[in-house]
Amino acid sequence: MTESESDNLLEFPCSFPIKMMGRASADFSDIAVRLVEQHVGKVAADAIQTSESRNGNFVSVTITIDAQSQEQLDSIYNDLSDHEDILVAL
């Protein structure tokens, strides 16, 4: 194992939840899923969880993926951060 591999906190492949938050709208969940699917392929319905804020103004979508590499995760988070409808990506 190289030093850079031992410094990585994750071992790939691994199950990894990606949480996105945005303003509540009819298509926010679809946008979030589509952005992630660009990197991982079709996501199973049972891998997607949604939740509205108390007042219904915001929605969070959590998608659990089988992450293959740190580079894949970085690409996903870059695309999420660049999208205007995604307010927060964790």
Secondary structure as GFF3:
##gff-version 3
##sequence-region A 1 90
A	DSSP	alpha_helix	3	7	.	.	.	ID=ss1
A	DSSP	beta_strand	14	23	.	.	.	ID=ss2
A	DSSP	alpha_helix	28	40	.	.	.	ID=ss3
A	DSSP	three_ten_helix	45	47	.	.	.	ID=ss4
A	DSSP	beta_strand	48	52	.	.	.	ID=ss5
A	DSSP	beta_strand	58	67	.	.	.	ID=ss6
A	DSSP	alpha_helix	70	82	.	.	.	ID=ss7
A	DSSP	beta_strand	88	89	.	.	.	ID=ss8
###
